[in-house]
Amino acid sequence: QVQLVESGGGSVQAGGSLRLSCASSTTTDVSNYMAWFRQAPGKEREGVARLNTRGGWSSYADSVKGRFTISRDNAKNILYLQMDSLKPEDTAMYYCAAGDTRYSLWSRDYDYWGQGTQVTVSS
C-alpha cells in the first residue's frame, strides 16, 4: 500500500506563503493522479488542486485559483502545493491523495491518503 506523508504546514499571517510537501514511500510506483484536499472543523473535505502525474496538467478549485500551484518532482517522488496570498479562509488541515482511477477533485476517486498537515492563517 502506498504511504504518503505531508509536511510544511504551520501558522502564517494573511498575505503570506507556505509550501506543502507530500512524500511517497516508493519511487517505483508513481500514481497516475494526485491531489491536495483540505478540511476545516465542521466542514466537508474540499478538493483544492489536482495533477495528472503522467501528462503534467493540473486544475484548481475556484477558491484557490491564481493563488495555489500544484507540482511534482517525479524523480524525488514528492508532490508540492505552493500557497501564496493566503487568506484566513484557507485555514484547514491539508491532505495529499493518490490514485489511479480519475483526474478528479472528489475524495472518493483517491485510494491513498496522508495524515494531514495543519495550515493556520491569521488576520
Secondary structure, 3 states (H helix, E strand, C coil): CCCEEEECCEEEECCCCEEEEEEECCCCCCCCEEEEEEECCCCCCEEEEEEECCCCCEEECCCCCCCEEEEEECCCCEEEEEECCCCHHHCEEEEEEEECCCCCCCHHHCCEECCCEEEEEEC
